[in-house]
């Protein structure tokens, strides 16, 4: 174990996987000479050279498609989007090519590619730079969706994503890059996709979440604990495949659930999880499943409005109190 | 109307030797093979149209009739280990790459013995065995994939090439610009063959592009370019041959415009002529039928007899009939196929599909 930042953990995962498999290469804007817009790929150009750490023109659709074509021939591209906001330009290749390739070819071709980059709102970056788009990706069969919340999860899940034979969309919290935590240095430390992690154990209410919101949920749980309410905080870690067993287990234990996500609620991850809970654990529920998510508006720039639009610790605490039918 | 003949007669900047000279480089057998491939494509599409009318083929079905010289000429300079990729008008490109008429027709019929087990259909034909990369239904979607194939070839250091076929209408997609820029910037062995069949569905090229001469677009990428007479299989062969040699030896991409003409409607759902072109225009273009032109030239040079022509055509007719019989006899994919092949790695913890239980396991 070593203490390192989330960005260093990602760097370690990339480096280890590129050492392990010569077919893995990293491609994206500013990943090489500039060491990455968020410094995730620091030092990698020197180590691996320009064929394996590739600076691209600003041409998201083009290099995403290039990656898919290279994957069809057996390479394992890691495509870095400077943020997932910009990846929207590449969605045709992500969804129409990568996600459907294996199926449309009757299983002849695989597409082992990772589309990774930061997601979610930082501070006052306004509407086009503040989106959390995991739900849009999870909507498409054929792609796997991962959103790590801690440095250790970032390392273990990125390694699993790179080794996976399917396209994986990997969402890094833009505000998590500097987060420090214990990370196993073992190069074989891989966290399988599809396994949720109970980040805090309680008995009274289940806060289910993913990505950066895990930390919001943990803070809310701390606050609730002061009132004697003990919350389970379940970090899904992977959204497709979805660890339904873990979701049902926590709901059956506490009988109350709140889903917290950074993105919009309409067609969101929380909507899907709530649907599964009511279909498969209806008899265990003592209250409706509630959701905390971004306000149903484009992200505003003004400080006060932005704060109002974002999910917050207060909103999570409030939602937990409501499913517990208690006044906060 | 005048425009249609312009399509068949390129204001070519390329030099074209006389037909005798071009024929000389190829043996009688090789020439007959080109004719066989063109006839195979033609007859396959004619019988596909019949099968579509009978309801055996569903969905969208885009026929290649009139454009056979482009594929056959380009393929004649490729090795089996080279890659090709195309749009949704790709039946003939699949066949000429070595895929059997059986597996292609069965795919069109949506049967389990189709190349994609009936999951892709007319627009999504693929063969890993023959390095045929599809089969793409979004206009221009295949262009960056070809660039990626070129990247992978360079990454591995082999001397393979990738030929990317695209319609002229795809040139206006932004991804065309993105892909060609990267191919030229990084010196990737990709040949982009624009099949200018004059119409993006019902929109004539001059109504869609500010620049008439597609090959000139290569200037923007500092990329070599050329124009080929897409109705002349040997001219396509010559032009693509130069580009392939450049790609193999110097790792330089090329943009080629092959001027041809679509004899059929955009898809089987669309009329052959109507508001966007007249019947007379289509008939005039058919005077330049690439197969008839080639047959005439072969005969003129004593390279083909009527008996040989009949034998080749007979072989093709039988092959396509066999493919139709095969496709008819092949079963439809069963329900167990519905969720298969969505993911290559299915045995993972967690739930990959939210509803598989209801549809299949119940």
Interface residues (C-beta under 8 A of the other chain):
Chain A: X25 X51 X56 X57 X59 X61 X62 X63 X64 X65 X66 X67 X68 X69 X70 X71 X72 X73 X74 X75 X92 X93 X96 X97 X102 X103 X104 X105 X106 X107 X108 X109 X110 X111 X112 X141 X142 X144 X164 X165 X166 X192 X193 X194 X195 X196 X238 X240 X241 X242 X243 X244 X245 X272 X276
Chain B: X83 X85 X114 X115 X116 X117 X118 X119 X120 X124 X126 X127 X128 X133 X134 X135 X136 X137 X138 X141 X143 X144 X145 X146 X147 X148 X149 X150 X151 X152 X153 X154 X155 X174 X175 X178 X179 X181 X182 X185 X340 X341 X342 X343 X344 X345 X348 X349 X350 X351 X352 X353 X354
